[in-house]
Amino acid sequence: MTDTLQARIADALHTAFGHAPDLWVQAPGRVNLIGEHTDYNDGFVLPCAIDYRTVIAVKGRDDRLIRVVAADYGHTIDTFDLDAPITPHPTLQWANYVRGTVKMLLEHLVPLGLGLRGADLAIAGNVPQGAGLSSSASLEVAVGQAFKALCGLDAVSQTDLALIAQRAENRFVGVNCGIMDQLISARAEAGHALLIDCRSLGGQAVHLPEAVAVMIVHSRVKRGLVGSEYNTRRSQCEAAARHYGVAALRDVDGERLLRDRGDLDDVVFRRARHIVTENARTTAAAAALAAGDLVRLGELMAASHVSMRDDFEITHPAVDRLVEIAQAAVGQDGGARMTGGGFGGCVVVVLPDARIGEVRAAIEAAYRSPEGEPPAIWVSHAATGAGALR
């Protein structure tokens, strides 16, 4: 797949700008194994990078011009100047992820006394779009990685790249995302998930057992409510934190949750209960994975889904049904849960390689979306983070 992708990108660079690349970089998409809506509560998440990525061919220039061709979008081209104000493109949405990342990278470099040089870029990727697998974070991190490599920016760490990419999405594109997507794309290790502390941005690599795969199953239910409901859930969590007198729900444990409940509104209490218990499940899941205990992992994933369904109320009847099918298919050999913001989207399944065909067949046979569509299924292994394409 990557060889074909590279050939397509190399052709786009040559057709658009007439030359071959100096270097290649990539940044992967991601799936979150467990830890939902905990990020903005300063909690814990456990994502892994997937075998689907954004790839960029890079050719340095001797001036201050940036030219970018998008092989996935009809070979459309965007051009902007590093010495002029970088503003949103009037019509090309994909270009704003590139422009925003370059703008935030420039701002980051000013205090370091560093800068960028011009470049021609050709970009394409195979991260499924609209599936909650962070194709946008993959693009942003890949752009940052391209300039880090081209300009020798050793002072810019992978965590810096993630923060720069997040700022691009927050401040330039206008999407108020957390840090998880960019951080796992930038820092992932092959064969490992990453237990991220969303307060400190510390990360602990967690080895997945050998011959264990991650299956991502799209319910075909579009996540129509996620924007407004996300904001509501976030405000409810902030209200709960104020009730308990803490900076974030990360600072409340199960004992205090019950002891100091007082007259807290029932709905707000249930939102808080999800966050408090989900943080505990996430750290326990990291320990289970490290120990190779897929039975325990499956129990934690199942409990996570129940909590998202009943306490946080972000699932969908079709997704609930898909999770039931996946859990029955995988049995004691792994686990399944909804992943992502909710109200549709994907289910993540952790399972042995040897069970992939059987579980896939069971899901395909038993599930249809409310519109009668079959599920879309991708199988991956925990991949490496952003860097040179080897």
N, C-alpha and C positions, 0 to 999 in steps of 0.2 A: 504493500500500500504506500509506504513512504517513498519508495523508488519512483512509483508512478506520480506521486505528488510532486516530488522534486523535479521530475522531467517537465511537468506542466508549468511549474514555477519558473524554471530556467528558460523555457520557451517564452513565457510572458515577459521576463526581463529582457531577453534578446529582442523580441518583437517590438516592445515599447521603447527601449532605450539603446539597443544595438550592441550590448556587450554581455559578457559572462560575469558571474558573481565573484567577489573576493572571498566571501565566506558565507556560511549557512548557520542559522540558529533555529531553535524550536522552543515552544512552551506548550505544555499539555493542558487539556481540560481536566476536570475532576469530578468525583462523586463523593458525597458525604456518607460514611458508613453509619454514623450515629452522632447525635448532638444537634438537635434542630431548634432554631430560634434562641439558642444559648449564646450566640456570638455577641449580640448587642446587649446582653446581660452580663458581660465580662466573664463568661463561662468557658466551657471546654467543648471542642469539636474534634471529630476523628475522620478527616477526609483522606482519600488517596488520589494520586494522579492516575489518569487512564491512558490507554494506548491510542489516544486520538489527540491530535495536536494542531497548532498553527505553526507553519514553517515559513521562514523568510530568507530569500536570497538577497545579499547585500553587496553593493558595489560602491566604494568610496568615491567622493567627488573632491575637486580642488577648490570648490567655491562653497557658498553657504546655502545652496538650494537643496530642498528635499523633494524628490519625485517618487511617487508611489503608484504601482499598478496592482489592482486587486484582481487576481486571476479567477476568483469565485464570483465576481460581480461584473461579468462582461468585459473584462480587461479595462474597466474604467480607471482613469488616472487622476490623481490629485497632486498639485504642486504648491509648495509654499516656501517661504524664505525665513531662515533662522534669524535674520536681522530685522524682520518686520513683526508687528504684533500678530500672534497666532490666535486666530478667531475661528469659531465654528464654521464648517463648510455649509453653504446655503442649501445644498441638495443631497450630498453624499453622506449618509449616516455612518457608513463604515469608516470614512475618512476622519470622523471626529474622535474615534478611539486612538487613531494614530496621532493626530494633531494634539489631542489632550495629553497623551503620554509624553510626547516631545516637549510640550510646554512645561509640564510639571518636572520633567527631567532637567530642563534648563534652569528652572527655579532652584532645584535641589543643588545644582552644580555651582551656582554663583558664590555661596559662602566658602566653597572649597577652592575657588580660583580656577575652576575648570570649565570647559565648554565643549561644544559639539562641532563636527564638521558636516558638510553636506553629504548626501548619499542618495543613491537610487535603490529602491526597495521593490521587490516583487513578493506578494503575499498570497498564500492560500492555506486552507486547512481542511481537516476532516472531522473536527469536533461537531457532533450533531447539533444543529441550531434549534432553539425553541424547546429543548428537552431538559433544561436546567443543569447542563453539564459544563457551564461556564465558558462558552466559546468567546465571550467578550473579554473575560479576564485572561484567557489564553492569548488573545490578540494583543492586549495591552502589555503583558509581561514579555511576549516575544519581541515587541517593538523596543521595549527597554533593553532587553538582552542584545538586540541587534546593535544598538548604539554603544552599549557597554563593551561589546567585543570590538567594534570598529574603532572606537576612540580610546581603547585601553583604559577604561574607567575602573581600575582595580579598587579605588576608594569607595565605589558604590557596591554595597553588599547585596545579596539576594533578598534580604529583608527590606533593604532600601528600595529595591526594584518593586517589590510588592506594594509598599506604601505609596510609591510614586504612581503605580498603576491604579491603586484605589483612589487616590486624589484625582486622577484623570477622570475616572468614572463618576465620582461624587461631584466635582467642581466644574468639569468641562462638559461631560456627556449629560450630567444631571440625574444620575441614578444613585440613590442613597444606600449603596451596598456596604456590607461589613468587609473585614479584611481576609476572611477565610479563603475565598476563591483565589485571590492573587497570591496569598502566602503559600498555599500548597502547590500552585503552579510554579512558583519560583524556587521552592525549597525541597520539593519531594525527593525521596530516595527510592530507587528501583527496589521492588519487593517489600516495600514498607508503606504503612499508613503513617500519618503524622498527628500525634495528639497535640493540639494547639491550645495554649492558654491565651484566650483572647484579650486578657488584661495586660499581660506582660509581653505577649507575642513570642514567648518561648515555645519551642517545639521539641517533642520527644519522638524520635523515629520508633515505630512499632512494627516489628517484623511479622509479615503474614506467613502462616505455615506454608511449607513447600506444596506445590501443586494445588493451590487454592486460587480460585478465580472470583472475579466480581462481575456479576451479570446485572445489566441495567435494562429495565423493562418499562417502556413508555405506555401509559394507560390510554393514550390518545385523547385524554380529557384535557382540554386547554385550561390553563390556570387563569381564569378570567377575573377572579376576585382578589388575587394576591396583593395588588397594590393597596387598595383601601383597607383590606383586612390586616395586612402587615402593619400599617400605621396604627390601627386600633389595638392590635396585640402589643405593639411596642409601648403605647401609652398606658395600657393596662399593667404591663410589667413595671413601668416607671411608677405608677400609682402604688403598686404593691411594695416596691422598694422604699418609697416614702413612708408607707405605713410601718414598715419594720425598721425604719431609721437607718438605712444602709445606702451606700453609693450605688449598688446594683444587687440583683438577686443572687449573684455569685456568693455574696456574703451571708446568705441564710442557709442553714442546714435543715434537715428534716425535723429535728427536735424543736428548733425554734419556730419553724413554720407553723407547727401545731400549737405550741405553747403561747405564742404571742399573736395568735390569729385575731382575738378580740372581736370587734364588730366589722371586720373586713368583709366587703361585699363578696357574695359566694362566687360570682363569675371571676372576679379579680383573684380570689383565693385559688381557684382552680388553675388559672393561668400561672400563678406563682408556683403552684404544686408541680405543674409540668416542668418548669425551668429547674426547680430545686432537684427533683428526682431525675431529670434528664442529665444534669451535670454528674450526678452520682453514677448513673448508668454508663455515661461516656467514659469516665475513668475506669470503671469496672470492665467495660468492653475492651479497652486497651490492654488491661491485664490479662483478660481471657485470650485475646489474640496472641499476645506475647507467649502465653503458655500453650498455645495450640489447641485451646479448649473451644471447639466449634459448638458444642452443645450449650455451654454457658453463653457464648456469644449469641446464639439463636434465641435463648431465653430473654436476653437483654434487648435484642432487636424487636422481639414480639412485644415486650413491655413498653418499649419506646413508641411503637405504633399505637397501642391502646391509649397511651397518654396523649399522643397527638390527636387521636380521635375523640376521646372523652373529655379531657381536661383543657386542651388547647383548641380543640374543635377546628382543625385545619385540614382534615382529610375530606374525601368524597366517597359516596357509596360505591362507585365503580372501582376506586383505588382500594377501598377496604376489601372488596371482593377479590381483586387481583392479589393483594397481600395474602389472603386466605389460600388462594390457589398455589401461590409460590411457596408458602410455608408448608402446605401439605405435600407438595412435590419434593421439597428438599429434606423434609423430616428432621432427624436429629443430626444431619450432616452439615448444618449451617443455619442461616436465618434470613429473614426478609422483613422489610419495613418500607413505608413511604420515605422518600428522601426529597429534600428541597422545601421551598416555602409553603407548599400546600395547595389545596383546592384543585387537585389534578396533578399532572406531571408524571414522575417516574417512581418506580419501586426499585430498591437495590437488594440484590440477593448475593450472599456470600456462600460459596459452595465449592466442593472439590472439583478439580478438572474432570475427573472421571464421571461426574454426574451431569455435566453440561448438556449433553445431547438429550438425555432422559428428561431433565427438568425443563429444558426449552420446549420439547415436544408436549409435555403436560400443560405448560402455560399456553402454548399456541392452540392446543385443542380445547381448552376450557374457557378462555377469556375472549370476550368481545367488548368493545367500548359501547356506551349507550347508543351510538350511531351505527353499531354493527361492525366497526373496524377491528382488525386483528391487532395485537400488540406489536410494537417495534422493539426488537431485542438487540442489544450490543453486549459482547463479552470482552472483558479486558482483564489484565493483570496490573498490579500496582506498578506504575511506571516511574521513570526518572523525571525530575523537574527541569526547568529551563536551562539551556546551555547550547553549546555547539552541537550541530547535528552530525552524528557519527554514522 
